[in-house]
Amino acid sequence: NTRETAFAIRKLPLIKAKRYLEDVLAHKQAIPFRRFCRGVGRTAQAKNRHSNGQGRWPAKSAKFILDLLKNAESNAEVKGLDVDALYVSHIQVNQAQKQRRRTYRAHGRINPYMSSPCHIELILSEKEEAVRKEVFLFALFFF
């Protein structure tokens, strides 16, 4: 879920990314599930985000990434960066070490009961001003 949530906000401006995740928590917009989408239902909200229609509203992932964005925004303010010009230039989700527990089943069996934590790497960058390129037109005349 976190991988799909991170992929949905990649390359978005910081303000739009925060608003999008708040809408996900309020079930106003869905996160499109593209890679890990077996058994995921279809919704019209996911079709609006250039997906095949499969989407969900992962509250835990959205809340964690929203907290990360707010933390990164406050770090940028301390460094003196322009918050309005920030965008999510890089976000990456890696698997972390699993935490093992066990659950006891019928007939004396024991099954693993493992969590799937992850590491989230986030980089915000300032959008650079577009430099207008001067183009010189050369007229070539052949006589």
N, C-alpha and C positions, 0 to 999 in steps of 0.2 A: 504494500500500500504506500509506503513512504517513497519508494522509487517512482511510482506513478505520480504522486503528489509533487515530488521534486521536479520531474520532467515537465509537469504542467506549468510551473512558474519560471522555467528557464528562459532567459533573455527578456523577461518582463521588467518594466520599471518598478522600483521598490513600492511606490504608492499603489500601483495596480496589482502587484502581487499580494500585498497585504489586504486590499479590498477583496480580491478574488478568494483568498483563504477564509476571510470572514464570511463571504457569501456561501462557501462550501459548508462552514459550520452551521449556517442558517438554512441549509438545503435550498438555496436559491440558484446555485450553479453546481454542476457535478464535475468530478475529476474523471477525465477519460482514461480508461484502462486499456492499454495497447498491448503490452507484453504478457503480463500475468493476468489474463482475462478469461481463463476457463471457468465457466459457471457464473460469470458476472452478468447480471441482467442488463437489458437495454433501457435507455431513457433518452428522452428528447433533449435534455440538458447537455448530454454528452455529445450529441450530434452537432450542437452549436460550436463545439471546440475542435472541429475537423477530425472526428473520430468515426469509428464504425458504429457508434451508438451505445457501446458498452461503457458504463460509468457507475461510480459509487460516490459516497460522501464520507470518506475516511476521517472521522473526527479526531482520533488520537494523532494521526500523522499530520493533519492540518494544524492542530493546536501546537505540536512540537515545532514545526517549521515556522509557524507564525511567531512563536516565542524567539526562535533563532533570528528571524528577520528584525524583530524589535530590538534585540540585543545588538545586532550588527548595525542598526540605524543609530543607536546611542553611541556605539564605538566610533562611528563615522562623524557624529557631531562633536565628540571630544577631539578628534583629529582635525577638525576644522573643514571637513568636506561639505559640499553642497548637497543636502539631502534630496532636494527635488531632482537633481541630475543623476542620482544613483540608479543602477539597474543590476539585476542578478546576472552577472557575467559567467559564473560557474557554480554549479551545484551538483554534488555527487553523493551517492548513497552506497556504502559498502557494508557487507555483512560483518557483524561483530561476533565475538565468541559466544556460543550458546550457553545458557544457564540450564543445568540439568536438575530436574526433579523426577519423582516417580509417582505413578498412580497405581493403586492396587485394584486388580480386576477379579472377576469370578474365578473359582477353581484354583486359587493360589497363584495366579499369574501376576506379573508386574510389567507394566509398559512405561516407556519414557514419557515424560511430560515436560517438553522443552520449549523455552521461549526463543524468539527470533529477534534479538536486538540488532541495531545497526548504528554505523557511524555516519554522520551527515557533515559534509564539507561544503562550505558556502563562501563565495567571494562576491562582494559588491564592488562595482567600479563606477566611476563617473563617466557619463556620456560625454564624449568629446564633441566640440563644436565642429560642424561640417565646414571644411575649407573649400571655398568656391574655386574651381579650377578654371584658369583663363585659357580660352581656346583661340588660337590664331588661325584664321582662314587664309589659305593661300589660293589664289586664283591662277590656275594654269591654263594658258591659252596656247593651243596648237594651231598654227596657220598652215 
